[in-house]
Amino acid sequence: MQPEENIKNLYEEALESFVSKVKQDRNFIAAILYGSLSYDEVWEKSDIDVWLIAREGKKGEESYCLVENGVNIHVAIIPRSQFLAPG
């Protein structure tokens, strides 16, 4: 069992690595963190939850489960118009 601070650092490093890769793709205009990491509540079996807001051209929402530095990342890709749609 890892100390809580080490676990938090592992997740933050995985998030930074993932976001740095996303920044290289001009199809994405925003990355929004939600879930336990956004509340600073991380434990060994946590994952990272991220919405990626995409430029127009994508149809509907797509979801993926990725791994970055040994950490599971659940990604939902949402077109900008769908993200901004009311209700």
N, C-alpha and C positions, 0 to 999 in steps of 0.2 A: 504494500500500500504506500503510495507516494504522499508526501506532505502536501497539504492543500495549496500552498503557494507554488510548488512545482507543477501541480496539475493546472492551475490557473495560467502559469507562464506557458506551458505546453499548448494550451488552447489558444491563447493570444498569439503565439508564434504561428500556429497553423492558420489562424484567421488572417494575419498579416501576409503570410505567404500566398494564400488563396486570393486575397484582394489585390495583391501586386500583379498576379497573373490576369485577373479580370480587367484591371486598368489597361492592359495592353490590347484588349478587344474593344474596338470602337463601336460595336453593336450595343454595348451596355452603357447606360447613362447614370445608373445609381446602384449601390449595394446597400441593403438595409438589414442590419442585424436585429434579430428578435429571439425570443426564447431565453433559456436560463443564463447564457453567457451575457446577454444584454442587461441582466439583473445582477451580474457579478456572483451568480450562484452556480458554481461548476463543481462537479465531482467526477470520479474516474469513468463513469458510464454515461456522462453527458455527451451531447453532440452539439454541433454548431448549426444554427438555423439562419438562413440568409435568403432574402428576396433579391433577385437581380432584375432591375427594370431595364427592359430592352427597347431600342428604337423600334419604330413601326416596321411591319413586315412579317413579324411572327403572328401566328394564329393561335390564340388561346394560351393557357398556362401550361408549362412543361415543368416536370419535377425530376430531380436527379439526386442520387445519393453518391457522394464522392468521398475520397479519403485524402487528407493532406497531412503529412507528417504523422501518420498513424491515428489521426482524429477524424471521425465521421462528420461529414458536412452535408446537411440536407439543403438543397438549393431549389428554389422555385423561380423559374424565369417567367416574368409577367410583362406583356407588351405595355408600353407607356399609356396608351389609350384605355386599356383595361384597368390599369392601376389608378388612373385619374377618374374613372367612371363613377358617378354617384351610386350609393347604395350597394 
